[in-house]
């Protein structure tokens, strides 16, 4: 049984869309081979001086996580992109990561680029997860922006779906935590991680933790 499981390449699909679209995304994904998923509520940040002045630079988001076999995941992503037009600005973001990388990864206090799992091929984008105390998510975003990040999604660490996240990362995320998701061009990842690490003093006990994953396939990134 384990041999059969190990022979299957699994992908984790993440879709970030405006509030109230999550159920529609999940329904369409199921129509294209995905068996199920989890929807989280989040908060998006937008870099726009006019919107910031009007206090409209934040928007409610829904994050949909779905796991599937690699070929099915790639097909579902393509169909989701056709349906929801992620290539158009402000229509959302969809990407996939290797699920085995999440389950088998070992965390440390430093970010190191690894290309072994891709046979030396460098990914175009990375997914940066930062878990901090509630209220510090905005500071993570500001630190990332200093290093070239163009935006982020903040997830409050509460709700029924957070238990799946706790199992995935093999760590307990308390209700008062915030998770900041940043999609970064690979050439900026190291500087963004370093900026967050320094500004939030991540190396000090209890100040948070950072995870970095390769993004295999993505739609809606600018």
C-alpha positions in Angstrom: 0.0 0.0 0.0 2.8 2.4 0.9 4.6 1.6 -2.4 1.4 2.5 -4.3 1.2 5.8 -2.5 4.8 6.6 -2.9 4.6 6.1 -6.7 1.9 8.8 -7.0 3.0 12.5 -7.3 0.7 14.6 -5.3 0.1 18.4 -5.7 -1.4 20.9 -3.4 -3.5 23.5 -5.3 -4.0 26.9 -3.7 -6.5 29.4 -5.1 -6.9 32.9 -3.7 -10.0 34.8 -4.8 -12.3 37.5 -3.7 -14.8 36.8 -0.9 -17.8 34.6 -1.9 -16.1 33.0 -4.9 -14.5 30.1 -2.9 -17.5 27.8 -3.2 -17.7 28.4 -7.0 -14.0 27.6 -7.4 -14.3 24.4 -5.4 -17.4 23.3 -7.3 -15.7 23.8 -10.7 -12.6 22.0 -9.4 -14.7 19.0 -8.4 -16.2 19.0 -11.9 -12.7 18.6 -13.2 -11.4 15.8 -11.1 -10.7 17.3 -7.7 -12.3 15.2 -4.9 -12.5 18.0 -2.3 -10.9 20.9 -0.6 -10.9 23.4 2.3 -11.9 27.0 2.2 -10.2 29.6 4.5 -11.1 33.2 5.0 -8.2 35.7 4.5 -7.3 39.3 4.0 -5.5 40.6 0.9 -3.2 43.6 0.9 -2.8 45.8 -2.1 0.1 48.3 -2.8 -1.8 51.4 -4.0 -1.2 54.9 -2.4 -4.7 56.1 -3.4 -6.4 53.0 -1.9 -4.3 53.3 1.2 -5.3 57.0 1.7 -9.0 56.0 1.4 -8.4 53.0 3.7 -9.5 50.6 1.0 -6.1 48.8 0.5 -7.4 45.6 2.1 -9.9 43.2 0.7 -11.5 40.1 2.0 -10.2 36.9 0.4 -11.0 33.2 0.3 -8.2 30.7 0.1 -9.1 27.3 -1.3 -6.7 24.3 -0.7 -7.1 21.1 -2.7 -4.9 18.1 -2.9 -4.8 15.8 -5.9 -2.6 13.6 -8.2 -0.2 15.8 -10.3 -1.8 15.3 -13.7 -5.3 15.9 -12.3 -4.1 18.9 -10.4 -2.5 20.4 -13.6 -5.7 19.8 -15.6 -7.9 21.3 -12.9 -5.7 24.4 -12.7 -6.0 24.9 -16.4 -9.7 24.6 -16.3 -10.0 26.9 -13.3 -7.9 29.5 -15.2 -10.2 29.2 -18.2 -13.3 29.6 -16.0 -12.1 32.4 -13.7 -9.6 34.2 -16.0 -6.8 34.5 -13.5 -4.7 36.1 -16.2 -6.8 39.2 -15.8 -5.7 41.5 -13.0 -7.7 41.3 -9.7 -9.4 38.0 -10.8 -7.4 35.9 -8.3 -4.3 33.7 -8.1 -4.0 30.0 -8.5 -0.8 27.9 -8.1 0.3 24.4 -7.1 3.1 23.1 -4.9 4.5 19.5 -4.4 2.5 18.0 -1.5 5.4 15.7 -0.6 7.6 18.7 0.0 5.2 19.9 2.7 4.8 16.6 4.5 8.4 15.6 4.4 10.1 19.0 4.9 12.3 19.7 7.9 12.2 23.2 9.2 15.1 25.3 10.3 15.8 28.9 11.2 17.4 29.7 7.9 16.2 29.8 4.3 18.3 27.7 1.9 17.6 27.3 -1.8 17.2 23.6 -2.7 17.1 22.4 -6.3 17.7 18.7 -5.7 14.0 17.8 -5.8 13.8 19.4 -9.2 16.9 17.9 -10.7 18.7 21.2 -10.7 15.8 23.2 -12.2 15.0 26.5 -10.5 11.4 27.4 -10.0 10.1 30.8 -11.2 8.2 31.5 -8.0 8.3 30.5 -4.3 5.6 30.4 -1.7 6.6 32.0 1.6 4.5 31.2 4.7 5.1 33.3 7.8 3.3 32.4 11.0 3.3 35.1 13.7 1.3 36.4 16.6 -2.0 37.9 15.7 -1.6 41.6 14.8 1.9 41.2 13.5 0.8 40.1 10.0 0.9 43.7 8.8 4.5 44.0 9.9 5.4 40.9 7.9 3.8 42.5 4.8 5.6 45.8 5.4 9.0 44.0 5.8 8.3 41.9 2.7 7.4 45.0 0.7 10.7 46.7 1.6 12.4 43.8 -0.2 10.3 43.9 -3.3 7.1 41.9 -2.5 4.1 43.2 -4.3 1.4 41.9 -1.9 0.3 39.2 0.4 -2.7 37.4 1.9 -3.2 37.3 5.7 -5.1 34.3 7.2 -6.3 34.4 10.8 -5.4 31.2 12.6 -8.9 30.3 13.7 -11.8 28.3 12.2 -12.5 24.7 11.5 -10.0 24.5 8.6 -7.0 25.5 10.7 -6.7 21.9 12.0 -5.8 20.6 8.5 -3.1 23.3 8.4 -1.7 22.2 11.8 -1.4 18.6 10.6 0.3 19.7 7.3 3.0 21.7 9.1 3.3 19.3 12.0 3.0 22.3 14.4 0.2 23.7 16.5 -1.2 27.1 15.2 -3.1 28.7 18.0 -6.2 30.8 17.4 -4.3 34.0 18.1 -1.8 33.4 15.2 -1.8 34.9 11.7 -0.4 33.2 8.6 1.0 35.4 5.9 1.2 34.0 2.3 3.5 35.7 -0.2 4.1 34.6 -3.7 7.6 35.7 -4.6 9.7 35.6 -7.8 12.6 33.2 -6.9 15.2 35.9 -7.4 13.6 38.0 -4.6 12.8 35.2 -2.2 16.0 35.2 -0.2 15.9 39.0 0.3 12.2 38.9 1.3 12.8 36.1 3.8 15.8 38.0 5.2 13.8 41.2 5.6 11.0 39.4 7.4 13.4 37.5 9.5 15.3 40.7 10.6 12.3 43.0 11.1 10.2 40.4 13.1 13.3 38.9 14.8 12.1 35.4 13.7 15.3 33.8 15.1 14.3 34.7 18.7 12.1 32.0 20.4 8.3 32.6 20.1 8.5 35.3 17.4 7.3 33.1 14.6 8.4 30.7 11.9 8.9 30.9 8.1 8.3 28.1 5.5 9.4 28.4 1.9 8.1 26.1 -0.9 8.6 26.0 -4.7 5.6 26.9 -6.8 5.2 24.4 -9.6 2.6 26.0 -11.7 0.9 29.4 -11.3 -1.8 31.6 -12.9 -2.6 35.3 -12.1 0.8 36.5 -11.0 2.1 39.8 -12.3 
